[in-house]
Amino acid sequence: MSDSGRPVLAHEVTLLELVDRVLNKGVVLTGDITLSVADVDLVYVGLRVLLASVATLEEQRQLAAGEAL
Amino acid sequence: MAAAPLSESDAGSYLYGIVARDRAAPDAAGVDPRHAVVAVAEGPVAGLVSRVSLTEFDEAALPQRLADAAWLEQKIRAHEQVLDAALESGAVVPCRFCTVYRDEHDVRRFLAERADVLAAALARLDGCVELGVKAFAASTPGNAEATRAESGRAYLEARREEKQAREDLARSRAELVRDLHERLLAAAKDGVLLDLQSREASGRDSEMVFNASYLVDVTSRFEAELTAAAGDYDGVQLEVTGPWPPYNFVPEELGRP
C-alpha cells in the first residue's frame, strides 16, 4: 500500500487552519458590536501579518532542525 | 462574577459562541485571562461570554492590535480553546473572532432577537462536529523535452504534448474534487468546498488539490469512508483536521453577508 493509503489525522492544528476558520467563518454579527462588518478588511490585514509570522516561524523551525542534525 | 475588579474599560462583552441554555460555561481561559467565561442565558439559548477591556478591543484600537502577530495568535488560540472546550460537551454555534459587544445587554438582545434561528441551528448541529479534509498531490515536474528538443518541429510537438498534459492534469484534478466531495458528502450531514491554499500559505512542498469541510455526525461512517477513499486516488495524500466547532456550518442568515 502506498503512502496515500491512510489519511493522516493532523493532531496539531496549524495556525493557518485556525486563522482560516476563526477570522473568516462563524457567526458574523452586525449592529452593536464594536468590530462591524464594514471593517472586514481589518481581518485581512491581520491575516496577512499572521501568515508572514507563520513563514518566519517555519524558517526558524527549519533552522533549528538543521542545527539539530 | 469575574474575580478582577471591573473598571469602565472592562465593560466589553466578548461573545465566543452560542450553546443551549442548560449548558455550563466551559472551563477555559478567555481572550482576557483576567476574566472567566460565563454562560449568559436568554430564552432557549446561552451566549458564552467573557469581559474584555474596550481599550484592548475597541474599534479604534483594533487595527493596531490586528497588526500585532503575537497578540493575534494568542487571542485566536484563546477563542478556539473556549469553543473546543464547549464542543466537548455539546453543540455550539461559533462566532467569528472579535465579536465584541459594548455591553452585556446588547448580547442578551441579540440572543433574544435570534433565539429561533439559534435554537434551530443548535438542534441541527447536535452530535456533530466539523472535519476538514484536504488532499495534496506531489508536484508534477514540467515536461523537459521542450527545452531539450533540437529541431523546430520537435520543439512544437513537445510544446503541444506539454499543453495536452496540463489539460489532462486539470481535468483529472477537477474529477478528483467532484468524486471525492460527492462520496464524502454522502457520508456527512453537510459539506462545503473551500478555497485551495497556496504552497506558501500551507508551507508544504506538495500541491493542495482539494480543500473541504464536512459536518459529520460523530457516530457516522464518515471516517470509514475517508479511509476507503484514501486508497483510491493515486499519488494523492489525504489529511484530516478537527474536530472543529462548526465554523463553516452556521445558519446562512447569521454568516458573512
Interface residues (C-beta under 8 A of the other chain):
Chain A: M1 S2 D3 S4 G5 R6 P7 V8 L9 A10 V13 T14 L15 L16 E17 L18 V19 D20 R21 V22 L23 N24 K25 G26 V27 V28 L29 T30 G31 D32 I33 T34 L35 S36 V37 D39 V40 L42 V43 V45 G46 V49 L50 L51 A52 S53 V54 A55 E58
Chain B: G12 L15 G17 I18 L54 F57 D58 E59 L62 P63 L66 A67 D68 A69 A70 L72 E73 I76 R77 H79 E80 V93 P94 C95 R96 F97 C98 T99 V100 Y101 R102 D103 D106 R109 F110 G132 V133 L194 Q197 E200 A201 S202 G203 L226 T227 A229 A230 G231 Y233 D234 G235 V236 Q237 L238 E239 V240 T241 W244 P245 Y247 N248 V250 L254 G255 R256 P257
